Amino acid sequence: MSNVLVILLGMIIFACSSHAGADGLPFAANEHALKKEQATVKLNDIIKNIKLQKEEVDAKLKSLMKAKTEQEKVRIQAELNEISAAIVEQESSFEMILTAGFELNKEDAAEKRDFDWQRDLLEIVQPIMSELRQLTENKRKLDNLHKKIAFYESQIRDIGEVLAHLAKINKQGFEKEALIEFERIDKKWKDQQEDTKHLLEVAQLQLDEMIKSQSAREISLSEHARQFATGRGATLLMALAACVAVYASMLLLLKLLKWISNRKGEEKSTYYQRIITLSYHFLMGVLAITAMFYVLSVRDDQVLIGITVLLLLSIIWLLKSSIPSYINELRVLLNAGPVREGECIIYNGIPMQIESLNYYTKLVNPVLPELEIRLTLAELAHYVSRPFSENEPWFPCKVGDYVMLSDDIYSMVKCITLEHIVLSLSDGTMPRTYTVADFLAAKPRNYSQGFVAATDFGIDYKHQANCITDVPNLMCAGIRRGLLQETYGTSLKDVSVHFAKANTSSLDYKIIATFDGAAAGEFHSITRALQRYAVEVCNQQQWTIPFAQLVIHGGKD
């Protein structure tokens, strides 16, 4: 069964190919032969026209020799120039029809000249312009031919209108000389019409030949991509690969040398080491560019060489106005400017340490590891750094600390950025955002580094006898026992009770409890607990807690 299908398929293919050979191919061959025959006829017509125009030139030359007035000589010379230009155009058209629009460049590019940098720069650009001209050459030729055809068609219409107007003129009343001049003008316009029609046919034939030649030379998009990939694309890829390989290998060597020096304990680079590193980076760039040019020269791609040279010159030209700023940045990079490695600057109100000077300098805050920023040398050059002392505060608080602001707001620090500080309750609710400037202006006190909770408490005047001796000691011992029973009791450092003053209706004491920072989240609970345990001591000792009262003393009368 499969053999039968194969035989049937072969018969169908043979029948189709036979039909194409018997039907389609002869038709295409006849059409091609017809066009070829038309082109031959047109070429013969061009040669005939050239011969007639040359004969006309000879006649005009004889007329020029016989001319008596200067005005007549000028007129004949103008006609000669016009005919000569037409002959040159006809000869060019004959050649372009045969060569399908190709022209031979007769300029000698190898001519030796004196040194001129402007001319040499133009020679570098010339391959690029030639490449662009070559890409648009066929399009420009087609556009010129379309313009020629449109011009000749317009001329033919105008000549037709003139001849129609001449045909309407009544020649009955013309004298012999006028009739001769009329017939000369009529013949002149008819000859012009024939010449213009001939030129139109020649231009149309040139257009057809160019379109046919371009159609024969047309390649697909995939073929274009393949040619680019195997030609200029491969050259560009190899040049970039050589540039990146040289740069990456030298950078890897530099990192290896830095790693070896760091193992030896050399943390801070000296001035001369920085100069050597900077020179090495410059050498890296030069060798990388040299490798790219080497690949381009080996591949002999003058267009890519010209584009690369122009690109480098453009970069240098654009950067020349920034030389003073680059000098300042270079001083900073060499650790010889106003900003030094290892010192600190104030960035947006926050002290930041310069960890390492490089093209992108890293700034850190030792207290706030989450704060980190990279600054360019251009921006860093506007700052002035200073050394810092060992005990210098880098920031009043860190994330998770509890702070008390000047307006008695007590909150936990939820978030710190270079722009904002976010405070909230201990569970993260009710956040409040401050700018760094506003937060620092509020004079925050960090309770997470240890704090004191204090409260006032009063007892009745009837305990006045032992208010200085027994009451403070008993109250202090009782409050201490109570605080130690709380969850934050391990953070308690000290408790003290001091007689404060004899108030109008009570004997007042100041209760002071000192805690470490671990209990900062319980500040309000501790304040309430001091009052609670003070009341418990009063209950245990049966001390009366007075309330506000007004006592009136009456006179004897």
Disulfide bonds with the S-S distance in Angstrom:
none
